[in-house]
Amino acid sequence: MNKTQFNINQLVRENVLGLMPYSSARDEYVSDGSEMIFLDANENPFENGVNRYPDPQQRNLKAVLAQQKSVSVQNILLGNGSDEVLDLLFRAFCEPKIDNIITLPPTYGMYKVLANINNIQNREVLLTESFEPNVKTILEAVNSNTKIIFLCSPNNPTGNSFSEERITQVLDRFDGLVVIDEAYIDFSDKESWIEKIKTYPNLIVTQTLSKAYGLAGIRLGVCYASEEIIAILNKIKPPYNVNELTQKRALERVMDFDKVNTEVSNILEERKKLITTLSQISFVEKIYETDANFILVKVDDADKRYDQLLQKGIVIRNRSTQPLCENTLRFTVGTPAENNALEKILKQL
């Protein structure tokens, strides 16, 4: 791909390109902290902590994330979970009934769901037997209407990170957008692709506060990309898509970096122990390499083992319906006490 000739406007839907975004009251007047009387947004004036609209650009939170990730605030978009971020990409770049995307099963199921919701063809290219992108087949599936290729790395449900060489080949040889979903990157020793967004204008990296940061309940997803891509997404996002409570809770958590790192280290230590435990269980046939906070294993009879664990009060995920994942179970790494309970039950079985 000739990066100097890359023009994002050629990928944007025509109606989005000419769209005049909604301008909210908090877009038109941005508080500088001065004591003001706000009579502009038809809010209830009686203070209760959430009677005012939230900052539509989440400036305080973005400032901390920008510093931590060594990017500009203009390279960040925040969404109501990563799913909203992904949906915005479909709505900005994919023309219904005309354009298509490429996904690599087994992978995160929402790419397919969002493609169906937005009436976009989803071209599926299976991963290789070693759960790596098949670059040759991916590029053969591309046509003039292919807008986005989704790469989940570390991948869900397999747990492995894709090779840097294969991802680079896709970025270099595809003229559309490449989305690298890094929901599990904090559990990996691999470098994030965020540092490459200046090198590749077609690269979009998504992350989340649901996994390593332990904030699944507040729904906050993060998108890192060029200023041009972020500006387009800002045109179509709902004005107040990230609520006040989410912004405050997320800000507290991302600033408590030491605690997050301690929890991640604990999870990685427990992951090691869980792999050792699983390797000693007679019905476990294969343990797949993982860079995430979960482990995918192949067993003798996934349905049987899933039911047995359920009867013992342990809920895991049966991934056998996914391509290349016959008779597999996915174990999330729990607390030391939870993992000890799981170990005891597995050995009983």
Secondary structure, 3 states (H helix, E strand, C coil): CCHHHCCHHHCCCHHHHCCCCCCCHHHHCCCCCCCCCCCCCCCCCCCCCCCCCCCCCCHHHHHHHHHHHCCCHHHEEEECHHHHHHHHHHHHHCCCCCCEEEECCCCCCHHHHHHHHCCCEEEECCCCCCCCCCHHHHHHHCCCCEEEEEEECCCCCCCCCCCHHHHHHHHHHCCCEEEEECCCHHHCCCCCHHHHCCCCCCEEEEEECCCCCCCHHHCCEEEECCHHHHHHHHHHCCCCCCCHHHHHHHHHHHHCHHHHHHHHHHHHHHHHHHHHHHHCCCCEEEECCCCCCEEEEEECCHHHHHHHHHHCCCCCEECCCCCCCCCEEEEECCCHHHHHHHHHHHHHC
